[in-house]
Amino acid sequence: MPPKPVSTVTGAMPSADSATTPQRPSGRGGVRLPAAVPIWAWPGALALLFAVWHIGRPQLWRDENATWSGVGRTFPELLHLLGNVDASTGLYYVLLHGWTDVFGLSTVAMRLPSAFFVAVAAGAVACVGRRLFGDAAGLAAGVLFAVTPAVSRYGQEARAYALVVMAAAVALLFLLRALERPGVTRWLLYGVAAAFMGAAHLVALAALVGHGVIVLLHARRDRSWRTAVTFAGVVAGVAALLAPLLLLSHSQVGRQLYWVHRPDLVHPQVAFGHLWEALVGSTASAVVLGLFVVAGLALARGNGPARGTAAAGAILPIVAVTLVSETGTSYFLARYLLFTLPCWAVLAGAGLVAAGRAVARLLPVPRQRAVLALVTACGLALTVAVTLPDQQRLRSFRAHEWISYPVKPLDTYFSYQGAARTITAHARPGDGLVYVAYWGDMIDLGVDYYLGPQARTLDQFFMARTPQQNGTYRPTYCAVPASCVAHAPNRVWVVRQTAGYTHPAAPLAAQLKALQQDYRVAQTFRLSRVDVMLLVRTTPS
């Protein structure tokens, strides 16, 4: 006799055997999908659509300027850079270097790989959700992930975060596959994905804490610790493989992350509330998704320890990063923890479908499936509706400067492009160019990017060694500014940071003093957070 079908509404738990054996989608969520269209295709296409929507409109911000500087170098120069800075995201730089060798260094070209990464991540989220909670929950999870504002925001940024989120989602999917039907190939795939995740951004290795608990939950259910031993061996291999990168990154961390504040555990509701808002990228959407997550934790039923699996992947890495941040260098930053979003989306998708089932149980049986589909569709439509205003704001010209959106409102931005256009409109070949700004804001890199080829026609006469020669993002300046001024062009453009920057570093202050002795200000163009000044020589050169 064929086995009795599982109810599509009650969410009855399958047997342990059925939980550990891969199954074709059975419509557990109450909605059968067309067999010709894979479940991952819909969320993947939606995520890609949102990510490419106005992908070139926002101005490159500080970190993207660093990306351009890094990947625009020769490969030996890039390796020299990674030996001194940004080793923790070196894999992304290497991949993007190869991409831009083919497709160029335009804003769209540099950002487009991130759009592909979030598309793959959305598909993987749908597959994870299906494995844990069924078809409908998997589709809902993938769609919720795809329309989350933070996903498309980092899906159109030339940084490593989209790559990390993709690697984390794929690694979790491979882990679940290995737990369902253990085998050398499946564990090897998981190990490769986990190593790739860590190489893309070392903070994402905190995901392994959640993975460890997931393995223990399955081992307890199956009453066998063999998988736990295998997992420990795979993690040991990943750690050995990444050990050189870990050591190198540790030597760089003090120069890069000194500005990240520790979580305020005296007011945890504020610290984690702001973290959740920034993870989602929308205050309104954070509320809606938060309600779905609570419903998932309270109501959802799935294959084996499904809720524990999703919760461990979402919560425990944040706990681990919080504890590490309290005892040493802080990594408590929303964009560093984006790799937890796939599990949050799975919980939210399961919660939305579970709420639909709860409503459907109140109605006669023939209408339950239609009611479940209607409730799920309304929940997804509500999420899209509340996220659209944030999606639009995140595509404004200055949006990428708002690095913790929607927390800490952005009042101004650095006008890299405006400064470059001003110089382009008025400069003559052979004019000088000087930057007076805080090094960490990388105004010189931003303006140089938008100057394009014209940057090579301007004489940066204070520069003794280029950033490429130094293997950093900073140049080395001439030791005696007055001697450099003596041989400088008769016209010099000075791009000076204004807001929040009143005392230039010693080398830059010395350059200004030397310029003031031999030049006068002929014109000043006041832009957002920068002034562009044309200096004209008053003494014979």
N, C-alpha and C positions, 0 to 999 in steps of 0.2 A: 504494500500500500504506500502511496506517496505520503510524505509528512504533511501535517496540517500547516497551513500558511500562518505566518506571524501576523497579528492584527496590525492594520495600518494606522490605528488610532490610539489603541491602548498603550502601544510602545512596549509590549511584553518583551522581557529579556530573552535573548536566544541562549541556547545551551553553550557550555564551555567549548565544545567541539566546533560549533558553528562560528564562535567568536575567534577561533584561532585559525580558521581556514578561509582564504580569500573567497568572497562570494560576488557573483554578478549583482549589480544593483537590483533590489527586489521591491523598490517602492515602499520601504519602511516608513518614509516620511509622508506617505499618502499621495505623492505626486509622481507619476511615472514619466520619465523623460524619454524623448525620441531616441531609439537605440542608435540611430545613425549619427547623432551629435554627442561627442564625449562630454561628460559633465564639466570638465575643466575648460572647455572651449568658450562657454558663455562668460564666465568671470574673467578669463584671460583677455578676451576681446574687449570687454567693458573697461578693464584696467588700462589696456593699451590706448583705448579711445580717450579716456580721461587724461592720461599722461601726455599724449601728443597735442591735446587741446591747448593752443597758444603756448607751446613749449618754448618758443624763442622770445616771448614778450618780456619776461622779467630780466632785468639787468643782472649780469653775473655779479655775485657777491664775493666777499673776501676769500672764502675757502675755494670757491670755483676759480678765482684768479690764481690761487696756488696750484690747482689742478692744471690749468692751462700752462703755467710756468713749468710744471713738472713734465707733462706729457709732450710739450713742445720741444723738449731737448732731444739730443741724440740718445740712443739707448745707453751707452757708457755714462753719459752725463746724468741720466735718470738714475742709474744704479749708484752713482756717486751721491746724488741727493738722498736716496733712500738709506744710504749708509749713515747719514747724519740726521735725517728728519723724516717723519711720516712712514717709517717702516711698518707700522701697525696696519696701514692700508695699502701696502706696497703692491699686493696682487692686483688691486683695482688699477693702480697707475700703469702697471705692465700691460694689462689687458687693454686699457684705453689708449695706451701708446700705439699698440698695434692697430687698433680701430682708426685712430686719427691719421695714421700713416696712409690709410686708404681713403678716408672720407673727409679729411681736413679738420681744421680747428675752429670752425664756426660754432656759434652758440648752440645751434640745433644739433650739429654733428656731435659735439661733446656730450650733450644731454641725452641723445636718443638711446644709447645703450641702457640707461637707467629705465627708460620707458619699457624696453623689452624685458628687463629684469623683473619689474613689478607685474608685468603680464604673466610671466612664468610663475611668479610667486602666487598670484591669484588662482591660477589653475591648480597649483599644488595645495593651496588652502582648501579648495573644493574637494580634492581627492582625500585629504586628511579628514575633513568633515564627514564625507561619505563613509569612510572606513569606520569612524567612531560612532556616528549617529544616524547614518542612512542618507539616501539620495537627496531628499528635500533639505535636510539640514546642511548637507555638503554644498548644495547649490546656493542656499541662503548665505552660508559662511563666505563662499567665494565672492558673491555679489557685494555683501557688506564690506568685505576687505577692499574690493575694487573701488567702491565709492567713498571710502574713508579719505577725507581731505589730505591727511598727512601722507598717504600712500602715493597719490598723484603729485603732491608737492615734491616729495623726494624722488618720484619717478620722472621728474623733469629737472633734476639737478645733477651737475657733473661732479658728484661725489660718490663714495663707496656705499652709502646706506641702502640703496635699492638692491645692490648686489648682495649685501649681507642678509637682507630680508629674504631674498630669493633662496640663498643658500640655507638659511635656517628652516624655511618651509620645506624645501626638498629633503634636507637631512631628517626632519621629523617624519616625513612620508616614508623615507627609506627605513627608518627605525621601526615604524609600525609594520612595514612589510617583513622585516627581519624577525620581529616578534610573532607575526602570524605564522610564518613558515620558515624557521631558521635554516640557514644554509650559508656556505662559505661566500658565495657570490653576493647574497643579500647583505651580509655583514660587511663585506668589503665595500660595497656601494655606500653603505652608511658611513663607514670610516672615511672614505674619500670625500663625501659630502661634508662631514663634520670638520675635516681638516681644511677643506676649501672655505668653509664658514669662518673658521678661526683665522685663516690667512687673509681673508677679506677685511676683517676687523677683529682684533684680538679680544675685545670686550665681549663679543658674541660667544666666546667659549663659556660664558656663564650659562648658556643654554644647556650645556652638558649636565649641570646640576639638576635641571628639570628632567632631562633624559634619564638620568640615573634613577630618579624616583619613579618615573614611568616604567622602567625595567623592573624595579622592585615590586610595583603593583601587579605587573603581569606575572612575575615569578611567584608571588604569593597566591595569585589566582590559580596558576597551573601547578602549584605545589612542586616546583622544580627550580633549582637555583642555577641550572646550567646556563641559561641565558644571561644571568647576572654575571657569571664568571666570564662568559664570552664578551659581554659589554665592557667589563673592566679591562680585558685584554685589548679591545679595540681602542678604548680611550687612552690606554698606556701607549699604544702605537701612535695615536694622534699627537699626544704630548711629546713623544720623542721626535716626531717629524717636525713639530713646530718649535722645539726647544731653542734652536738658534735664533729664530725670529722673536721669540719671547724675550730672550736675553738682550738682543739688540734694541727692541722696543722699550724695554725697561730702562735702558741707559739713556733714552731720549725723552722719557715721559716728563721729567722735571722741567724741561725746556718748553714743553707743549701744553700741558694741562694744568699749569699753576693757577689758571683763572677759573677753573670749575669749582664751584662751591659745594661743600658737603651738604647732604640732605638735612633739613631742619627737623630733627626728630622731637624737638620740644613742641613743635606744632605739626604733627604728622599729617593732619587733615589738610593743611595748606600745601605741604611738600608733595604729598602723593596726589592731591587734587590737581595741582598745577601740572604734575607729571602726566596724569591721565589726559588732561586737556591737550597738552602738547603732543602726546603720543597719537591722539586722534586727529588733532589739528582743527578742532572746532568745539566751542563750548556747547552749542545745542546738540551736535552729534555725539559729544561725550556723554550727555545725559541720556539720549536715546539708546546708544550702544551699551551704556552702563546698565540700563534697565533690562536689556536683552541678556547681558552677561549674568545678572542676578537671576533671571528666569532660567537660564541654562544651568546654573549651579543648583537651583532649587528643584527644577521640574524635569530636566532632560534625562532621558534614558537611552542607552546605546549599547554597543558591543563591549562586553567586559567592563573594565574600569574606565569607561569613556570619559566621564566627568573628571575623575582624578587625573587622567592623562592630559586633558586640555588645561585643567587648572594648574597642574605642575609645570607645564610648558610656559604658561602665561605669568604665573606669580613668582615661582622660585628663583628664576634668573634675576628678577628685580630685587628680591630679598638678598641674594648673594652680592649683587653690585652695591646695594645699600650698605651691607656689612663691611665690604672691602673699602668703600668710600669713607666710612667712619674711622677706619684704622690706618689709612694711608692716603695715597693720591685718590682724589675723588673722580669717579666716572659717572656720577649721578646726573645724567643729561638725557633728555627725552630722545634725541636723535641717536644716541648710543644704545638705547634700549628698544629701538624700533623692531628689532628681530623678534620681540615677543608678540607683535601684532598678529601674526598668523594664528596663534593659539587664542588670543582674545577674540578674533573674528570667528573661530570655530565655536567657542562658547556662546557668542552672541547669536550665531546662526542656529545653533541647537536650541537656545532659549526662545528665539522667535517661533520656531516650529513647534516647540513644546507648548508654548502659550496657545498656538493655533489648535493643537490637539485638545488642550483643556477646554477651549471654547466649543470645539466640535463635539465633544462628549455630551454636551448639554442638548444636542439636537438629535432627531431621529437618524438611524444608521444610514439610510440612503443619501443623506445630505452631508455626512461628515467629511467626506473627502473634498467636496466642493468648498465647504466652509474652511477647511484647513488651507486649501490653496488660496482662498480669498484673504484670509487673515495674514498669511505669509506675504502675499503680494502687497497688501496694504502696509505691512511693516517695512518692506523694502522701499515702497514708494515714499513713505514718511521719512525714512532715512535719507533718501536722495533729495527730497524737498528741503530738509533742514540743513543739508550740507551745501546746497548750491550757492548761497551767499558767500560762504567761506571759500568755495572753489573759485569763485570769481575774484575775491580779494587776493587769493594766493597767486593769481595770474596778472596782478598789476605790475607796473614797471619796477617798483621798489620792493616787491613782496619778499624776495629772498633775503633781504637785509633783516627781516623780522624772523630771527632764528628760533624763537620759542613761541611762534604763533599758536594760539591767540593770547598767550600770556605775555605780560610786559609790553604794552602797546608801542608800536614803532611811531616815532614822531618825525624823524628825519632819516636821510640816507646819504650815502656818499655818491656824489655825482661824477663817477668815473667817466661815463659816456659824455656827459656835458662838458667836462674839462677837456676831453680829447677833441670834441667837436669845436670847442673854442680855439684850441691851439691849431687845429687843422685849417680853420677859416682864416687865421691871421698870421700863421708862422711862415717863415721863409727858409728854404733849404740852408742848413748850416747854423741855424739858430741854436742856442744852448737850451738845456732843459735840466731843471733841478727840482727835486722833491723834498719837501719839509713836512714830515708826517710821522706819526707813531708807526714803528715798523710792523707791529702786529696787525694793523688794519690793511696793509698791503696796497696802499693807494697807488704806489708806483707801478705795481703789476697790473692793477685795474685800468689805469690810464694808458699804460703801454699796450694793453690788449686792444683797447678801442682805437688807439692811434694806428694800429696795424702797421703796414710797411713804412708809413711816415716816421715811425719811431726811430728807424735806422738813419733818417736824414737829420736828426737832431743830436747835438753834441752833449752827452752827459759827462761833462769834462771833470766833474768831481770824482767820477768812478775810476778807481785804480784796478779793481778786479770785479768781474761780473758775478752775479749769483751762480751762473753755470760753472764758472771756474772755482767758486768756493764750495760748490756742492750744497748750497742752501738757497733760501729765497732772498737773501740779503747780499748787497754788494759790499766791497771794501772800498772806503773812500781814501783819497789822497791825504797823506799825513800833514801836509802844510797847505791849507786851503788858499792862502794868499798867492802862493806860487802857481796854483792851478788857475786862479782868476786872472793872473797876468797874461795867460795865453788863451783865455776864453773868448768866445764870439762877442761881437758888439751888442747883440740882442740876446737876452736870456729870458726864458719862460720859467717862472717859479710856480709850482703847484703846492699850495700850503694848506694843510688841514686847519680847520677853524674850530668848530664846536668840540669842547672837551679836551683841547690840546693847546695849552698855553706855554709850555716850557719844553722846547725841543731838546732831544738828546744832545750831548756835548758835541759830537762831530757835526751835527746839523746846525747847531747854534753857531759854531765856528764858521761854517760856510756862509750863513746869513751875514755875520759880521764882516767877513771878507767882501761879500757882494755890496754891502751898504757903503763901503769905502770908495768903490769905483763905479757904482751904478745908481741910477735914479728910477723910480717907478713911473713908467709912462702911461700904463693903463692897468686897471684892476677889474676883473670880472668876478662877481660874487655869485657862487653857486651853492647848492646844498652841501654843507659841511666842508667845502673847499673853496679857496680863492685861487684864481688864476691871474698871475701878475706878469706883465711884460716889463722887463728891466732893460734900460738902455744905458750904455757905457757913457760916463761923463769924463773919464780920464783917458788919455791915449794908451792904446794897448802896446 
